[in-house]
C-alpha cells in the first residue's frame, strides 16, 4: 500500500529524529528512491523542518527543533488515533456481547 505524503514526511522525520543522516541512509530507512526522497527533503528544508549540514566527507540532513516539534505532534496524533480505534473496537464488542442473566433465589422459586 502506498504511503500518503504526510506518512512519508513523518517517516523521514522519524529517521532523522535520532541523528543526522545521508540521503542514502534516509532512503534505506524509509524505503524510498533517492531522487524522490530529495524532493521531500527540499520541501522539508523550505519549511524549516530539516537542514543540510556539511561535514568533511559528506552532506547530511538533520532535523531542526521545529521539525522535532512537528514530528512529536504527528506521532502523538497517530497514538491518539490508535487509542480511539481500540476504544471503538472495545465499544462494539461490548455492545454485541449479551450479558449473562443472573436470577435471584426469589425468581427461581417463582418459576418452580
Backbone as XML, in Angstrom:
<?xml version="1.0"?>
<chain id="A" units="angstrom">
  <residue number="1" name="UNK">
    <atom name="N" x="0.838" y="-1.181" z="0.000"/>
    <atom name="CA" x="0.000" y="0.000" z="0.000"/>
    <atom name="C" x="0.886" y="1.248" z="0.000"/>
  </residue>
  <residue number="2" name="UNK">
    <atom name="N" x="0.513" y="2.208" z="-0.782"/>
    <atom name="CA" x="1.289" y="3.428" z="-0.931"/>
    <atom name="C" x="1.071" y="4.368" z="0.249"/>
  </residue>
  <residue number="3" name="UNK">
    <atom name="N" x="2.150" y="4.999" z="0.697"/>
    <atom name="CA" x="2.070" y="5.944" z="1.815"/>
    <atom name="C" x="1.525" y="7.284" z="1.334"/>
  </residue>
  <residue number="4" name="UNK">
    <atom name="N" x="0.825" y="7.968" z="2.221"/>
    <atom name="CA" x="0.397" y="9.325" z="1.915"/>
    <atom name="C" x="1.611" y="10.248" z="2.071"/>
  </residue>
  <residue number="5" name="UNK">
    <atom name="N" x="1.475" y="11.473" z="1.605"/>
    <atom name="CA" x="2.572" y="12.439" z="1.745"/>
    <atom name="C" x="2.883" y="12.683" z="3.221"/>
  </residue>
  <residue number="6" name="UNK">
    <atom name="N" x="1.846" y="12.789" z="4.017"/>
    <atom name="CA" x="2.038" y="13.039" z="5.446"/>
    <atom name="C" x="2.796" y="11.885" z="6.095"/>
  </residue>
  <residue number="7" name="UNK">
    <atom name="N" x="2.435" y="10.652" z="5.743"/>
    <atom name="CA" x="3.144" y="9.490" z="6.282"/>
    <atom name="C" x="4.597" y="9.468" z="5.830"/>
  </residue>
  <residue number="8" name="UNK">
    <atom name="N" x="4.843" y="9.899" z="4.599"/>
    <atom name="CA" x="6.212" y="9.955" z="4.081"/>
    <atom name="C" x="7.024" y="10.991" z="4.840"/>
  </residue>
  <residue number="9" name="UNK">
    <atom name="N" x="6.456" y="12.166" z="5.049"/>
    <atom name="CA" x="7.152" y="13.200" z="5.823"/>
    <atom name="C" x="7.442" y="12.705" z="7.236"/>
  </residue>
  <residue number="10" name="UNK">
    <atom name="N" x="6.458" y="12.043" z="7.839"/>
    <atom name="CA" x="6.651" y="11.526" z="9.192"/>
    <atom name="C" x="7.764" y="10.480" z="9.221"/>
  </residue>
  <residue number="11" name="UNK">
    <atom name="N" x="7.826" y="9.618" z="8.213"/>
    <atom name="CA" x="8.872" y="8.592" z="8.158"/>
    <atom name="C" x="10.258" y="9.230" z="8.041"/>
  </residue>
  <residue number="12" name="UNK">
    <atom name="N" x="10.365" y="10.281" z="7.240"/>
    <atom name="CA" x="11.653" y="10.969" z="7.082"/>
    <atom name="C" x="12.063" y="11.633" z="8.395"/>
  </residue>
  <residue number="13" name="UNK">
    <atom name="N" x="11.131" y="12.336" z="9.017"/>
    <atom name="CA" x="11.429" y="12.995" z="10.292"/>
    <atom name="C" x="11.784" y="11.964" z="11.364"/>
  </residue>
  <residue number="14" name="UNK">
    <atom name="N" x="11.109" y="10.840" z="11.341"/>
    <atom name="CA" x="11.405" y="9.768" z="12.292"/>
    <atom name="C" x="12.828" y="9.249" z="12.113"/>
  </residue>
  <residue number="15" name="UNK">
    <atom name="N" x="13.236" y="9.082" z="10.857"/>
    <atom name="CA" x="14.599" y="8.610" z="10.580"/>
    <atom name="C" x="15.637" y="9.615" z="11.074"/>
  </residue>
  <residue number="16" name="UNK">
    <atom name="N" x="15.323" y="10.897" z="10.983"/>
    <atom name="CA" x="16.270" y="11.943" z="11.378"/>
    <atom name="C" x="16.180" y="12.312" z="12.856"/>
  </residue>
  <residue number="17" name="UNK">
    <atom name="N" x="15.181" y="11.804" z="13.551"/>
    <atom name="CA" x="14.981" y="12.185" z="14.951"/>
    <atom name="C" x="16.137" y="11.734" z="15.841"/>
  </residue>
  <residue number="18" name="UNK">
    <atom name="N" x="16.782" y="10.655" z="15.494"/>
    <atom name="CA" x="17.871" y="10.138" z="16.335"/>
    <atom name="C" x="19.207" y="10.795" z="16.039"/>
  </residue>
  <residue number="19" name="UNK">
    <atom name="N" x="19.494" y="10.992" z="14.749"/>
    <atom name="CA" x="20.777" y="11.607" z="14.389"/>
    <atom name="C" x="20.748" y="12.030" z="12.920"/>
  </residue>
  <residue number="20" name="UNK">
    <atom name="N" x="21.626" y="12.953" z="12.522"/>
    <atom name="CA" x="21.715" y="13.358" z="11.115"/>
    <atom name="C" x="22.148" y="12.176" z="10.244"/>
  </residue>
  <residue number="21" name="UNK">
    <atom name="N" x="21.590" y="12.128" z="9.030"/>
    <atom name="CA" x="21.868" y="11.017" z="8.118"/>
    <atom name="C" x="22.105" y="11.517" z="6.699"/>
  </residue>
  <residue number="22" name="UNK">
    <atom name="N" x="22.776" y="10.695" z="5.907"/>
    <atom name="CA" x="22.950" y="10.984" z="4.489"/>
    <atom name="C" x="21.663" y="10.612" z="3.745"/>
  </residue>
  <residue number="23" name="UNK">
    <atom name="N" x="21.576" y="11.051" z="2.506"/>
    <atom name="CA" x="20.413" y="10.721" z="1.682"/>
    <atom name="C" x="20.271" y="9.212" z="1.555"/>
  </residue>
  <residue number="24" name="UNK">
    <atom name="N" x="21.380" y="8.522" z="1.320"/>
    <atom name="CA" x="21.330" y="7.067" z="1.175"/>
    <atom name="C" x="20.794" y="6.385" z="2.429"/>
  </residue>
  <residue number="25" name="UNK">
    <atom name="N" x="21.236" y="6.843" z="3.580"/>
    <atom name="CA" x="20.772" y="6.250" z="4.841"/>
    <atom name="C" x="19.286" y="6.497" z="5.064"/>
  </residue>
  <residue number="26" name="UNK">
    <atom name="N" x="18.834" y="7.702" z="4.757"/>
    <atom name="CA" x="17.405" y="8.022" z="4.902"/>
    <atom name="C" x="16.591" y="7.183" z="3.931"/>
  </residue>
  <residue number="27" name="UNK">
    <atom name="N" x="17.078" y="7.070" z="2.705"/>
    <atom name="CA" x="16.375" y="6.282" z="1.679"/>
    <atom name="C" x="16.241" y="4.833" z="2.123"/>
  </residue>
  <residue number="28" name="UNK">
    <atom name="N" x="17.293" y="4.288" z="2.692"/>
    <atom name="CA" x="17.260" y="2.907" z="3.164"/>
    <atom name="C" x="16.246" y="2.739" z="4.298"/>
  </residue>
  <residue number="29" name="UNK">
    <atom name="N" x="16.251" y="3.671" z="5.255"/>
    <atom name="CA" x="15.363" y="3.562" z="6.417"/>
    <atom name="C" x="13.898" y="3.805" z="6.065"/>
  </residue>
  <residue number="30" name="UNK">
    <atom name="N" x="13.656" y="4.598" z="5.029"/>
    <atom name="CA" x="12.278" y="4.916" z="4.657"/>
    <atom name="C" x="11.798" y="4.121" z="3.444"/>
  </residue>
  <residue number="31" name="UNK">
    <atom name="N" x="12.688" y="3.322" z="2.868"/>
    <atom name="CA" x="12.369" y="2.509" z="1.702"/>
    <atom name="C" x="11.894" y="3.381" z="0.527"/>
  </residue>
  <residue number="32" name="UNK">
    <atom name="N" x="12.687" y="4.413" z="0.222"/>
    <atom name="CA" x="12.362" y="5.342" z="-0.860"/>
    <atom name="C" x="13.527" y="5.446" z="-1.827"/>
  </residue>
  <residue number="33" name="UNK">
    <atom name="N" x="13.217" y="5.861" z="-3.049"/>
    <atom name="CA" x="14.272" y="6.150" z="-4.023"/>
    <atom name="C" x="14.886" y="7.503" z="-3.672"/>
  </residue>
  <residue number="34" name="UNK">
    <atom name="N" x="16.188" y="7.622" z="-3.899"/>
    <atom name="CA" x="16.906" y="8.851" z="-3.528"/>
    <atom name="C" x="16.369" y="10.083" z="-4.254"/>
  </residue>
  <residue number="35" name="UNK">
    <atom name="N" x="16.003" y="9.949" z="-5.525"/>
    <atom name="CA" x="15.526" y="11.112" z="-6.279"/>
    <atom name="C" x="14.209" y="11.640" z="-5.718"/>
  </residue>
  <residue number="36" name="UNK">
    <atom name="N" x="13.326" y="10.736" z="-5.348"/>
    <atom name="CA" x="12.043" y="11.151" z="-4.759"/>
    <atom name="C" x="12.276" y="11.705" z="-3.360"/>
  </residue>
  <residue number="37" name="UNK">
    <atom name="N" x="13.146" y="11.043" z="-2.621"/>
    <atom name="CA" x="13.472" y="11.486" z="-1.265"/>
    <atom name="C" x="14.018" y="12.903" z="-1.268"/>
  </residue>
  <residue number="38" name="UNK">
    <atom name="N" x="14.863" y="13.230" z="-2.222"/>
    <atom name="CA" x="15.430" y="14.580" z="-2.291"/>
    <atom name="C" x="14.353" y="15.636" z="-2.480"/>
  </residue>
  <residue number="39" name="UNK">
    <atom name="N" x="13.306" y="15.316" z="-3.224"/>
    <atom name="CA" x="12.192" y="16.257" z="-3.382"/>
    <atom name="C" x="11.500" y="16.502" z="-2.039"/>
  </residue>
  <residue number="40" name="UNK">
    <atom name="N" x="11.283" y="15.430" z="-1.292"/>
    <atom name="CA" x="10.665" y="15.579" z="0.028"/>
    <atom name="C" x="11.579" y="16.350" z="0.972"/>
  </residue>
  <residue number="41" name="UNK">
    <atom name="N" x="12.870" y="16.065" z="0.923"/>
    <atom name="CA" x="13.818" y="16.785" z="1.773"/>
    <atom name="C" x="13.840" y="18.274" z="1.440"/>
  </residue>
  <residue number="42" name="UNK">
    <atom name="N" x="13.786" y="18.610" z="0.156"/>
    <atom name="CA" x="13.749" y="20.028" z="-0.242"/>
    <atom name="C" x="12.522" y="20.723" z="0.339"/>
  </residue>
  <residue number="43" name="UNK">
    <atom name="N" x="11.394" y="20.035" z="0.296"/>
    <atom name="CA" x="10.168" y="20.598" z="0.859"/>
    <atom name="C" x="10.294" y="20.783" z="2.374"/>
  </residue>
  <residue number="44" name="UNK">
    <atom name="N" x="10.865" y="19.801" z="3.042"/>
    <atom name="CA" x="11.062" y="19.910" z="4.494"/>
    <atom name="C" x="12.038" y="21.032" z="4.834"/>
  </residue>
  <residue number="45" name="UNK">
    <atom name="N" x="13.064" y="21.227" z="4.002"/>
    <atom name="CA" x="14.024" y="22.314" z="4.246"/>
    <atom name="C" x="13.372" y="23.673" z="4.021"/>
  </residue>
  <residue number="46" name="UNK">
    <atom name="N" x="12.538" y="23.789" z="2.987"/>
    <atom name="CA" x="11.850" y="25.063" z="2.727"/>
    <atom name="C" x="10.973" y="25.474" z="3.900"/>
  </residue>
  <residue number="47" name="UNK">
    <atom name="N" x="10.422" y="24.478" z="4.598"/>
    <atom name="CA" x="9.541" y="24.752" z="5.733"/>
    <atom name="C" x="10.273" y="24.780" z="7.073"/>
  </residue>
  <residue number="48" name="UNK">
    <atom name="N" x="11.588" y="24.677" z="7.031"/>
    <atom name="CA" x="12.382" y="24.806" z="8.243"/>
    <atom name="C" x="12.338" y="23.602" z="9.174"/>
  </residue>
  <residue number="49" name="UNK">
    <atom name="N" x="11.983" y="22.429" z="8.642"/>
    <atom name="CA" x="11.897" y="21.235" z="9.476"/>
    <atom name="C" x="13.169" y="20.401" z="9.428"/>
  </residue>
  <residue number="50" name="UNK">
    <atom name="N" x="13.927" y="20.567" z="8.368"/>
    <atom name="CA" x="15.183" y="19.832" z="8.172"/>
    <atom name="C" x="16.216" y="20.811" z="7.655"/>
  </residue>
  <residue number="51" name="UNK">
    <atom name="N" x="17.481" y="20.570" z="7.986"/>
    <atom name="CA" x="18.564" y="21.412" z="7.459"/>
    <atom name="C" x="19.694" y="20.536" z="6.930"/>
  </residue>
  <residue number="52" name="UNK">
    <atom name="N" x="20.390" y="21.081" z="5.949"/>
    <atom name="CA" x="21.574" y="20.412" z="5.405"/>
    <atom name="C" x="22.773" y="20.777" z="6.262"/>
  </residue>
  <residue number="53" name="UNK">
    <atom name="N" x="23.628" y="19.803" z="6.467"/>
    <atom name="CA" x="24.887" y="20.061" z="7.163"/>
    <atom name="C" x="25.991" y="19.418" z="6.339"/>
  </residue>
  <residue number="54" name="UNK">
    <atom name="N" x="27.116" y="20.100" z="6.287"/>
    <atom name="CA" x="28.245" y="19.577" z="5.529"/>
    <atom name="C" x="29.364" y="19.194" z="6.485"/>
  </residue>
  <residue number="55" name="UNK">
    <atom name="N" x="29.812" y="17.974" z="6.361"/>
    <atom name="CA" x="30.967" y="17.526" z="7.126"/>
    <atom name="C" x="32.145" y="17.483" z="6.164"/>
  </residue>
  <residue number="56" name="UNK">
    <atom name="N" x="33.266" y="17.051" z="6.622"/>
    <atom name="CA" x="34.447" y="16.989" z="5.745"/>
    <atom name="C" x="34.225" y="16.076" z="4.556"/>
  </residue>
  <residue number="57" name="UNK">
    <atom name="N" x="33.563" y="14.965" z="4.807"/>
    <atom name="CA" x="33.424" y="13.960" z="3.761"/>
    <atom name="C" x="32.078" y="13.940" z="3.049"/>
  </residue>
  <residue number="58" name="UNK">
    <atom name="N" x="31.023" y="14.339" z="3.725"/>
    <atom name="CA" x="29.701" y="14.155" z="3.133"/>
    <atom name="C" x="28.693" y="15.199" z="3.587"/>
  </residue>
  <residue number="59" name="UNK">
    <atom name="N" x="27.571" y="15.183" z="2.880"/>
    <atom name="CA" x="26.448" y="16.060" z="3.220"/>
    <atom name="C" x="25.431" y="15.211" z="3.983"/>
  </residue>
  <residue number="60" name="UNK">
    <atom name="N" x="24.988" y="15.715" z="5.129"/>
    <atom name="CA" x="23.978" y="15.015" z="5.918"/>
    <atom name="C" x="22.790" y="15.941" z="6.148"/>
  </residue>
  <residue number="61" name="UNK">
    <atom name="N" x="21.673" y="15.343" z="6.513"/>
    <atom name="CA" x="20.463" y="16.093" z="6.812"/>
    <atom name="C" x="20.126" y="15.882" z="8.273"/>
  </residue>
  <residue number="62" name="UNK">
    <atom name="N" x="19.717" y="16.971" z="8.935"/>
    <atom name="CA" x="19.396" y="16.918" z="10.361"/>
    <atom name="C" x="18.029" y="17.551" z="10.592"/>
  </residue>
  <residue number="63" name="UNK">
    <atom name="N" x="17.326" y="17.027" z="11.559"/>
    <atom name="CA" x="16.024" y="17.585" z="11.920"/>
    <atom name="C" x="16.263" y="18.839" z="12.779"/>
  </residue>
  <residue number="64" name="UNK">
    <atom name="N" x="15.450" y="19.858" z="12.585"/>
    <atom name="CA" x="15.552" y="21.088" z="13.372"/>
    <atom name="C" x="14.629" y="20.976" z="14.593"/>
  </residue>
  <residue number="65" name="UNK">
    <atom name="N" x="14.700" y="21.944" z="15.471"/>
    <atom name="CA" x="13.795" y="21.964" z="16.635"/>
    <atom name="C" x="12.341" y="22.026" z="16.171"/>
  </residue>
  <residue number="66" name="UNK">
    <atom name="N" x="12.102" y="22.845" z="15.157"/>
    <atom name="CA" x="10.750" y="22.941" z="14.608"/>
    <atom name="C" x="10.317" y="21.587" z="14.036"/>
  </residue>
  <residue number="67" name="UNK">
    <atom name="N" x="11.227" y="20.928" z="13.336"/>
    <atom name="CA" x="10.942" y="19.611" z="12.778"/>
    <atom name="C" x="10.647" y="18.591" z="13.861"/>
  </residue>
  <residue number="68" name="UNK">
    <atom name="N" x="11.386" y="18.670" z="14.955"/>
    <atom name="CA" x="11.162" y="17.747" z="16.064"/>
    <atom name="C" x="9.788" y="17.985" z="16.687"/>
  </residue>
  <residue number="69" name="UNK">
    <atom name="N" x="9.378" y="19.248" z="16.783"/>
    <atom name="CA" x="8.046" y="19.561" z="17.317"/>
    <atom name="C" x="6.949" y="18.993" z="16.421"/>
  </residue>
  <residue number="70" name="UNK">
    <atom name="N" x="7.127" y="19.154" z="15.120"/>
    <atom name="CA" x="6.143" y="18.615" z="14.168"/>
    <atom name="C" x="6.119" y="17.094" z="14.250"/>
  </residue>
  <residue number="71" name="UNK">
    <atom name="N" x="7.295" y="16.475" z="14.337"/>
    <atom name="CA" x="7.371" y="15.017" z="14.435"/>
    <atom name="C" x="6.658" y="14.516" z="15.685"/>
  </residue>
  <residue number="72" name="UNK">
    <atom name="N" x="6.874" y="15.180" z="16.813"/>
    <atom name="CA" x="6.195" y="14.778" z="18.053"/>
    <atom name="C" x="4.684" y="14.913" z="17.930"/>
  </residue>
  <residue number="73" name="UNK">
    <atom name="N" x="4.236" y="15.992" z="17.298"/>
    <atom name="CA" x="2.797" y="16.195" z="17.118"/>
    <atom name="C" x="2.202" y="15.100" z="16.223"/>
  </residue>
  <residue number="74" name="UNK">
    <atom name="N" x="2.885" y="14.766" z="15.150"/>
    <atom name="CA" x="2.402" y="13.708" z="14.254"/>
    <atom name="C" x="2.382" y="12.356" z="14.971"/>
  </residue>
  <residue number="75" name="UNK">
    <atom name="N" x="3.410" y="12.077" z="15.745"/>
    <atom name="CA" x="3.475" y="10.811" z="16.482"/>
    <atom name="C" x="2.366" y="10.743" z="17.523"/>
  </residue>
  <residue number="76" name="UNK">
    <atom name="N" x="2.121" y="11.853" z="18.195"/>
    <atom name="CA" x="1.064" y="11.886" z="19.209"/>
    <atom name="C" x="-0.304" y="11.703" z="18.562"/>
  </residue>
  <residue number="77" name="UNK">
    <atom name="N" x="-0.500" y="12.304" z="17.397"/>
    <atom name="CA" x="-1.771" y="12.153" z="16.683"/>
    <atom name="C" x="-1.993" y="10.702" z="16.278"/>
  </residue>
  <residue number="78" name="UNK">
    <atom name="N" x="-0.942" y="10.052" z="15.812"/>
    <atom name="CA" x="-1.035" y="8.634" z="15.442"/>
    <atom name="C" x="-1.385" y="7.794" z="16.677"/>
  </residue>
  <residue number="79" name="UNK">
    <atom name="N" x="-0.773" y="8.119" z="17.814"/>
    <atom name="CA" x="-1.056" y="7.430" z="19.071"/>
    <atom name="C" x="-2.524" y="7.609" z="19.467"/>
  </residue>
  <residue number="80" name="UNK">
    <atom name="N" x="-3.033" y="8.835" z="19.372"/>
    <atom name="CA" x="-4.429" y="9.093" z="19.706"/>
    <atom name="C" x="-5.380" y="8.359" z="18.764"/>
  </residue>
  <residue number="81" name="UNK">
    <atom name="N" x="-5.039" y="8.307" z="17.482"/>
    <atom name="CA" x="-5.863" y="7.569" z="16.523"/>
    <atom name="C" x="-5.920" y="6.090" z="16.873"/>
  </residue>
  <residue number="82" name="UNK">
    <atom name="N" x="-4.778" y="5.550" z="17.294"/>
    <atom name="CA" x="-4.716" y="4.137" z="17.667"/>
    <atom name="C" x="-5.590" y="3.868" z="18.892"/>
  </residue>
  <residue number="83" name="UNK">
    <atom name="N" x="-5.540" y="4.764" z="19.875"/>
    <atom name="CA" x="-6.360" y="4.608" z="21.077"/>
    <atom name="C" x="-7.844" y="4.718" z="20.727"/>
  </residue>
  <residue number="84" name="UNK">
    <atom name="N" x="-8.188" y="5.687" z="19.891"/>
    <atom name="CA" x="-9.589" y="5.863" z="19.500"/>
    <atom name="C" x="-10.106" y="4.622" z="18.778"/>
  </residue>
  <residue number="85" name="UNK">
    <atom name="N" x="-9.288" y="4.035" z="17.939"/>
    <atom name="CA" x="-9.682" y="2.823" z="17.219"/>
    <atom name="C" x="-9.884" y="1.667" z="18.195"/>
  </residue>
  <residue number="86" name="UNK">
    <atom name="N" x="-9.002" y="1.548" z="19.187"/>
    <atom name="CA" x="-9.138" y="0.489" z="20.202"/>
    <atom name="C" x="-10.411" y="0.671" z="21.017"/>
  </residue>
  <residue number="87" name="UNK">
    <atom name="N" x="-10.700" y="1.906" z="21.387"/>
    <atom name="CA" x="-11.908" y="2.184" z="22.165"/>
    <atom name="C" x="-13.145" y="1.854" z="21.349"/>
  </residue>
  <residue number="88" name="UNK">
    <atom name="N" x="-13.134" y="2.219" z="20.088"/>
    <atom name="CA" x="-14.270" y="1.930" z="19.219"/>
    <atom name="C" x="-14.468" y="0.422" z="19.091"/>
  </residue>
  <residue number="89" name="UNK">
    <atom name="N" x="-13.374" y="-0.323" z="18.934"/>
    <atom name="CA" x="-13.448" y="-1.774" z="18.830"/>
    <atom name="C" x="-13.993" y="-2.383" z="20.112"/>
  </residue>
  <residue number="90" name="UNK">
    <atom name="N" x="-13.505" y="-1.907" z="21.256"/>
    <atom name="CA" x="-13.996" y="-2.415" z="22.536"/>
    <atom name="C" x="-15.468" y="-2.084" z="22.730"/>
  </residue>
  <residue number="91" name="UNK">
    <atom name="N" x="-15.864" y="-0.890" z="22.333"/>
    <atom name="CA" x="-17.250" y="-0.468" z="22.472"/>
    <atom name="C" x="-18.164" y="-1.349" z="21.630"/>
  </residue>
  <residue number="92" name="UNK">
    <atom name="N" x="-17.743" y="-1.646" z="20.414"/>
    <atom name="CA" x="-18.523" y="-2.509" z="19.523"/>
    <atom name="C" x="-18.618" y="-3.914" z="20.098"/>
  </residue>
  <residue number="93" name="UNK">
    <atom name="N" x="-17.527" y="-4.394" z="20.649"/>
    <atom name="CA" x="-17.508" y="-5.728" z="21.245"/>
    <atom name="C" x="-18.444" y="-5.808" z="22.440"/>
  </residue>
  <residue number="94" name="UNK">
    <atom name="N" x="-18.432" y="-4.780" z="23.266"/>
    <atom name="CA" x="-19.294" y="-4.752" z="24.453"/>
    <atom name="C" x="-20.760" y="-4.694" z="24.042"/>
  </residue>
  <residue number="95" name="UNK">
    <atom name="N" x="-21.059" y="-3.926" z="23.008"/>
    <atom name="CA" x="-22.450" y="-3.803" z="22.552"/>
    <atom name="C" x="-22.981" y="-5.108" z="21.978"/>
  </residue>
  <residue number="96" name="UNK">
    <atom name="N" x="-22.152" y="-5.861" z="21.296"/>
    <atom name="CA" x="-22.619" y="-7.087" z="20.662"/>
    <atom name="C" x="-22.658" y="-8.275" z="21.617"/>
  </residue>
  <residue number="97" name="UNK">
    <atom name="N" x="-21.900" y="-8.212" z="22.687"/>
    <atom name="CA" x="-21.900" y="-9.309" z="23.660"/>
    <atom name="C" x="-23.134" y="-9.195" z="24.543"/>
  </residue>
  <residue number="98" name="UNK">
    <atom name="N" x="-23.857" y="-10.296" z="24.693"/>
    <atom name="CA" x="-25.040" y="-10.247" z="25.562"/>
    <atom name="C" x="-24.619" y="-10.623" z="26.974"/>
  </residue>
  <residue number="99" name="UNK">
    <atom name="N" x="-25.003" y="-9.830" z="27.935"/>
    <atom name="CA" x="-24.611" y="-10.118" z="29.316"/>
    <atom name="C" x="-25.367" y="-11.341" z="29.838"/>
  </residue>
  <residue number="100" name="UNK">
    <atom name="N" x="-24.733" y="-12.127" z="30.673"/>
    <atom name="CA" x="-25.422" y="-13.277" z="31.238"/>
    <atom name="C" x="-26.511" y="-12.819" z="32.192"/>
  </residue>
  <residue number="101" name="UNK">
    <atom name="N" x="-27.604" y="-13.561" z="32.210"/>
    <atom name="CA" x="-28.690" y="-13.190" z="33.114"/>
    <atom name="C" x="-28.486" y="-13.918" z="34.435"/>
  </residue>
  <residue number="102" name="UNK">
    <atom name="N" x="-28.630" y="-13.178" z="35.466"/>
    <atom name="CA" x="-28.471" y="-13.725" z="36.810"/>
    <atom name="C" x="-29.845" y="-13.709" z="37.469"/>
  </residue>
  <residue number="103" name="UNK">
    <atom name="N" x="-30.252" y="-14.863" z="37.890"/>
    <atom name="CA" x="-31.542" y="-14.945" z="38.558"/>
    <atom name="C" x="-31.319" y="-15.027" z="40.057"/>
  </residue>
  <residue number="104" name="UNK">
    <atom name="N" x="-32.151" y="-14.304" z="40.748"/>
    <atom name="CA" x="-32.071" y="-14.360" z="42.206"/>
    <atom name="C" x="-32.801" y="-15.608" z="42.703"/>
  </residue>
  <residue number="105" name="UNK">
    <atom name="N" x="-32.605" y="-15.938" z="43.929"/>
    <atom name="CA" x="-33.277" y="-17.099" z="44.523"/>
    <atom name="C" x="-34.790" y="-16.943" z="44.476"/>
  </residue>
  <residue number="106" name="UNK">
    <atom name="N" x="-35.264" y="-15.705" z="44.632"/>
    <atom name="CA" x="-36.724" y="-15.443" z="44.612"/>
    <atom name="C" x="-37.306" y="-15.765" z="43.249"/>
  </residue>
  <residue number="107" name="UNK">
    <atom name="N" x="-36.632" y="-15.366" z="42.157"/>
    <atom name="CA" x="-37.162" y="-15.621" z="40.824"/>
    <atom name="C" x="-37.150" y="-17.108" z="40.510"/>
  </residue>
  <residue number="108" name="UNK">
    <atom name="N" x="-36.143" y="-17.819" z="41.019"/>
    <atom name="CA" x="-36.078" y="-19.263" z="40.791"/>
    <atom name="C" x="-37.271" y="-19.960" z="41.478"/>
  </residue>
  <residue number="109" name="UNK">
    <atom name="N" x="-37.594" y="-19.489" z="42.692"/>
    <atom name="CA" x="-38.706" y="-20.073" z="43.421"/>
    <atom name="C" x="-40.024" y="-19.796" z="42.702"/>
  </residue>
  <residue number="110" name="UNK">
    <atom name="N" x="-40.185" y="-18.590" z="42.149"/>
    <atom name="CA" x="-41.429" y="-18.228" z="41.441"/>
    <atom name="C" x="-41.602" y="-19.047" z="40.185"/>
  </residue>
  <residue number="111" name="UNK">
    <atom name="N" x="-40.481" y="-19.406" z="39.540"/>
    <atom name="CA" x="-40.569" y="-20.194" z="38.315"/>
    <atom name="C" x="-40.995" y="-21.614" z="38.604"/>
  </residue>
  <residue number="112" name="UNK">
    <atom name="N" x="-40.652" y="-22.130" z="39.776"/>
    <atom name="CA" x="-40.992" y="-23.510" z="40.120"/>
    <atom name="C" x="-42.394" y="-23.569" z="40.512"/>
  </residue>
</chain>
